[in-house]
Amino acid sequence: MIEFQYKREKENILISLKTDSTQIGTFHRIATIIYALKMDIISGELSTVIEQGNEFTIDSFILQADGGDTTKVAFQLGMMMDSVFSKNAKFEEILEKLQIQEPAVATFFKETPEFIFSDLPDKNQTCLYLESSAGRGLLYYVSRILMQNQINILSATIETDMETGRAKDSFYLTNGSGQMFASSDLALKIRREILAPIQSNSR
């Protein structure tokens, strides 16, 4: 099940979606489609809610389109979201058709990024605060590594400082067992994997 709405606001597209797909990797699917359509998430909110005993993901984003007809792009986005969250869809097959070109990771980390993991014992969640240079594909890249490490994104706040061009994003996470993990080796592993491309280039 997916409910998708969009509207244009000047040069941007505002979208909201609600889906009963709440497994690990849900946000990565969304970020992948947005990246593939040459759009960038400049702000947004992700949340997980329980309604009548069922879990739903409710997300809203402001997207910046890379030129072209924003109405057409928003329509394509809705169609692709519907395909991605179809019960019969195989995400790997959709990825092959999209033929996604990997983002130039170095553009996200022109300056030293801030990577702060902190545990929130009252919520049994880990907060990952990421501040870095903004760029199309940043969230696609980061969410993929979180998914590969079996990290569940329960909620998030995405912000872009348009004056400085810095992304300031906060993710509220649990590991594959539903536990916080800031003080574990897993947090170090995720940090290493995200920063690996620029660390290898600096050698």
C-alpha positions as CSV (number, residue, x, y, z in Angstrom):
1,M,0.0,0.0,0.0
2,I,1.3,3.5,-0.9
3,E,-0.4,6.9,-0.8
4,F,1.5,9.5,-2.8
5,Q,0.8,13.2,-3.2
6,Y,2.7,16.0,-4.8
7,K,2.5,19.7,-5.6
8,R,4.7,22.2,-7.2
9,E,6.0,25.2,-5.3
10,K,8.0,27.5,-7.5
11,E,11.0,25.5,-8.7
12,N,10.6,22.8,-6.1
13,I,8.3,19.8,-5.7
14,L,6.6,18.9,-2.4
15,I,5.8,15.3,-1.9
16,S,4.3,13.2,0.8
17,L,3.9,9.5,1.0
18,K,2.6,6.9,3.3
19,T,3.3,3.2,3.1
20,D,2.9,0.1,5.1
21,S,6.4,-0.9,4.1
22,T,8.5,-0.3,7.2
23,Q,11.3,-2.8,6.8
24,I,15.0,-2.0,6.7
25,G,15.8,-0.2,3.4
26,T,12.5,1.6,2.9
27,F,14.0,5.0,2.9
28,H,16.8,3.8,0.6
29,R,14.2,2.8,-2.0
30,I,12.7,6.3,-1.8
31,A,16.1,8.0,-2.0
32,T,17.1,5.8,-5.0
33,I,14.1,6.7,-7.1
34,I,14.5,10.4,-6.3
35,Y,18.2,10.2,-7.2
36,A,17.5,8.3,-10.4
37,L,15.1,11.0,-11.6
38,K,17.8,13.6,-11.1
39,M,16.2,15.3,-8.1
40,D,17.7,16.2,-4.7
41,I,16.0,16.1,-1.3
42,I,16.7,19.6,0.2
43,S,14.6,19.1,3.3
44,G,12.2,16.5,4.8
45,E,10.8,14.5,7.6
46,L,10.6,10.8,8.0
47,S,8.5,9.1,10.7
48,T,7.2,5.7,11.7
49,V,3.7,5.6,13.2
50,I,1.3,3.0,14.5
51,E,-2.3,3.2,13.4
52,Q,-4.8,0.7,14.6
53,G,-2.0,-1.7,15.5
54,N,-0.3,-1.4,12.1
55,E,3.0,0.3,11.4
56,F,3.3,2.9,8.6
57,T,6.1,5.0,7.2
58,I,5.0,8.6,6.7
59,D,7.5,10.9,4.9
60,S,7.4,14.4,3.4
61,F,10.1,16.0,1.3
62,I,10.9,19.1,-0.6
63,L,12.7,18.2,-3.8
64,Q,14.8,20.2,-6.1
65,A,14.5,19.2,-9.7
66,D,17.5,19.3,-12.0
67,G,15.8,21.4,-14.7
68,G,13.1,20.0,-17.0
69,D,9.3,19.7,-16.5
70,T,8.7,19.4,-12.8
71,T,5.1,18.2,-13.3
72,K,6.3,15.4,-15.6
73,V,9.1,14.5,-13.2
74,A,6.6,14.4,-10.2
75,F,4.3,12.2,-12.2
76,Q,7.2,9.8,-13.0
77,L,8.1,9.8,-9.3
78,G,4.6,8.7,-8.3
79,M,4.6,5.9,-10.9
80,M,8.0,4.6,-9.9
81,M,7.1,4.8,-6.2
82,D,4.0,2.7,-6.8
83,S,6.2,0.1,-8.7
84,V,8.9,0.1,-6.0
85,F,6.4,-0.6,-3.2
86,S,4.3,-3.1,-5.0
87,K,4.2,-6.4,-3.2
88,N,5.3,-8.1,-6.4
89,A,8.2,-5.7,-7.2
90,K,11.8,-6.9,-7.1
91,F,13.9,-3.8,-6.2
92,E,17.1,-5.3,-7.7
93,E,15.3,-5.7,-11.1
94,I,14.1,-2.0,-10.9
95,L,17.7,-0.9,-10.2
96,E,19.0,-2.7,-13.2
97,K,16.5,-0.9,-15.5
98,L,17.4,2.5,-14.0
99,Q,21.1,2.0,-14.7
100,I,22.1,4.4,-11.9
101,Q,25.4,6.2,-12.2
102,E,27.1,6.4,-8.8
103,P,27.4,9.9,-7.3
104,A,30.8,11.5,-7.0
105,V,31.2,11.0,-3.2
106,A,34.0,13.5,-3.0
107,T,31.6,16.3,-3.7
108,F,29.7,15.6,-0.5
109,F,32.9,15.8,1.6
110,K,34.7,18.9,0.2
111,E,35.2,19.9,3.8
112,T,35.6,17.5,6.8
113,P,32.1,16.1,7.5
114,E,30.7,15.9,11.0
115,F,29.7,12.4,11.9
116,I,28.2,12.1,15.4
117,F,26.6,8.9,16.8
118,S,24.9,9.2,20.2
119,D,22.6,6.9,22.0
120,L,19.2,7.9,23.4
121,P,18.5,5.5,26.2
122,D,15.0,6.8,26.9
123,K,14.0,5.9,23.3
124,N,16.4,2.9,22.8
125,Q,17.6,4.6,19.6
126,T,20.8,5.9,18.2
127,C,21.0,9.4,16.7
128,L,23.3,9.9,13.7
129,Y,24.0,13.5,13.0
130,L,25.6,14.1,9.6
131,E,26.8,17.5,8.5
132,S,28.6,17.8,5.2
133,S,28.6,19.5,1.8
134,A,25.2,19.0,0.2
135,G,24.9,17.3,-3.2
136,R,22.5,15.2,-5.2
137,G,22.9,11.6,-4.2
138,L,24.1,12.1,-0.6
139,L,21.1,10.5,0.9
140,Y,21.0,7.7,-1.7
141,Y,24.6,6.9,-0.8
142,V,24.3,7.1,3.0
143,S,21.0,5.2,3.1
144,R,22.4,2.4,1.1
145,I,25.3,1.9,3.6
146,L,22.8,2.0,6.5
147,M,20.6,-0.7,4.7
148,Q,23.6,-2.9,4.0
149,N,24.4,-2.8,7.7
150,Q,20.9,-3.8,8.6
151,I,20.2,-0.4,10.2
152,N,16.5,0.6,10.5
153,I,15.7,4.3,10.1
154,L,12.8,5.0,12.4
155,S,12.7,8.8,11.8
156,A,14.8,11.5,10.4
157,T,15.0,15.3,9.8
158,I,16.7,16.4,6.6
159,E,17.9,20.0,6.2
160,T,20.0,21.9,3.7
161,D,21.4,25.3,4.6
162,M,20.9,27.1,1.3
163,E,23.4,29.9,2.2
164,T,26.3,27.6,3.1
165,G,25.4,24.6,1.0
166,R,25.7,22.3,4.0
167,A,23.5,19.3,4.6
168,K,22.5,18.9,8.3
169,D,20.7,15.6,8.7
170,S,19.6,13.7,11.8
171,F,18.7,10.0,11.6
172,Y,17.1,8.0,14.5
173,L,18.2,4.4,14.2
174,T,18.3,0.9,15.6
175,N,20.4,-2.0,14.6
176,G,19.0,-5.3,13.2
177,S,18.0,-6.4,16.7
178,G,16.1,-3.2,17.4
179,Q,18.8,-1.9,19.8
180,M,20.9,1.3,19.9
181,F,24.5,0.9,18.9
182,A,26.5,4.2,19.1
183,S,29.1,2.7,21.4
184,S,29.6,-0.5,19.4
185,D,31.9,-1.5,16.6
186,L,29.0,-1.2,14.2
187,A,29.0,2.6,14.5
188,L,32.7,2.7,13.6
189,K,32.1,0.3,10.7
190,I,29.4,2.5,9.2
191,R,31.6,5.6,9.6
192,R,34.5,3.9,7.8
193,E,32.3,2.7,5.0
194,I,30.7,6.1,4.4
195,L,34.1,7.9,4.4
196,A,36.0,5.1,2.5
197,P,36.0,6.8,-0.9
198,I,37.6,10.1,0.3
199,Q,40.0,8.3,2.7
200,S,41.3,6.1,-0.2
201,N,41.8,9.2,-2.4
202,S,43.8,11.0,0.3
203,R,46.4,8.3,0.5
